Amino acid sequence: MQAPTYAARLSGTNLERAGDYNQRVTLQAIRVHGNITRSELAELTGLTAPAIANITKRLLRDRLIVGTGRVQGGRGQPPTLLSINSDGCFSIGVNIDRDHVAIVALDLLGHVRARASFEADFALPKAVADFFHGSVQRMLAAGEIDLERLIGIGVAIPDRLSQIDLPRRPASYAAWDTTDIPALFTNVVPGPVFIENDATAAAMGELQFGHGLRQSNFFYVLINAGLGGGLVVDGVQYRGAHGRSGEIGSLLLHSRRTTARNLGQVVSLSGLYDVLRRGGHVISRPEALNQLTAGGQKLVDEWVSMAVDLLTDPLIAVNCLLDPQAVFIGGRVPAKLIDRLANGLNRRLALRGRAVPTIAPVQRAAMAADAPAVGAALLPFNDRLLPTRAALMKTADV
């Protein structure tokens, strides 16, 4: 299948350019600092003035950056201010989960240009593909993204999507085991498809656009239909030897408060819905949690208490083993409920963690419920444009 036109143009015919780490660093410096001069870029990146001149020339030619005026008041020729061209390129992020599908289109500044969501329990591959096709066609027709500048598609999806034992999972959901996931999307939009664990993708979104801009060591807890975690160390996602780091939802349980076998069966929207269902309150969408009767709210209170209880020891272990600056909780759980979890955990950790050298504060993640989709949309940018450890190693091998 033909590669996307603009993705090919970004790297040209010179493979060294695709792995040009200095260009990635320069582009990131412009993205983070906004309007900036070439001399300021040289000071910030440690690159020479001629190197910065050559790099910014390429970035201007590829329309990834633009000149936004000149600095006034100094002697001689006023230096040009450079900033990111938000229309320089686009990516699409898709989050496939067991109770919903979300799609976002991201520009080069990380702004969400378009969004679509599909609420469905255990949606099958064809339903996801049909929804993606219709959503992207509407985005293109509305001019929200430019197909010629689309550099790829990222997909955030839970590990073992169809295999985790969750309430009401149908047998037909096993279709995901044999599905060619990239083919679901390349049949609609040409371009490379990158796949990542949903919690890792959410942590990536938090790192680039949330609290991670100020705290580069954190553990991310994602509470959606299931429970996942993502680990960021010194501004880099740590995926582990098999790409499975942060799998907090798989931790085994031995608690008098529940018969569940692992943490994710309780500390998740599926677990919360199951508690409510057993109490006579049948809901299946997060927004319905804000509309419960007093009896339903009492069941939610009991779930919060149990979730705090069951999360405390794992987070003590996270603090002892990883020493993060913070623990962020995100996902589709309503913000007020996440705040209650965070406050309860902070109180419990203060009591239980007195013998632990340091306890990181727990707080609600800055990214909204679309964090996995936004993180997924970053994957093509990471591959092509942003400075990553993988890009540095590729450059070193050239």
Protein Blocks (a to p, Z undefined) as FASTA:
>chain_A
ZZdfklmmmnmmalklmmmmklmmmmmmmmmnopadfklmmmmnopafklmmmmmmmmmm
nopaccebdcehiecjddddddddfklpccddddddfkbccdddddfkopafbdcdddde
hiafklmmmmmmmmmmmmmmnopacfklcgbdcddddehkllpccehiafklmmmmmpcf
klmmmmmmgcddddddfklmmmmmmmmmmmmlmmccdcdddddfbccddddeehiacebj
nopghilmlpccddfkbcbfbfklmncfklmmmmmmmnopacfbfklmmmccfklmmmmm
mmmmmmmmmmmmmmmmmmmmnopabdcdedjbdfklmmmmmmmmmmmmmmmmmmpmbacd
ddddfbdfklmmmmmmmmmmmmmmpccfklmmmmmmZZ
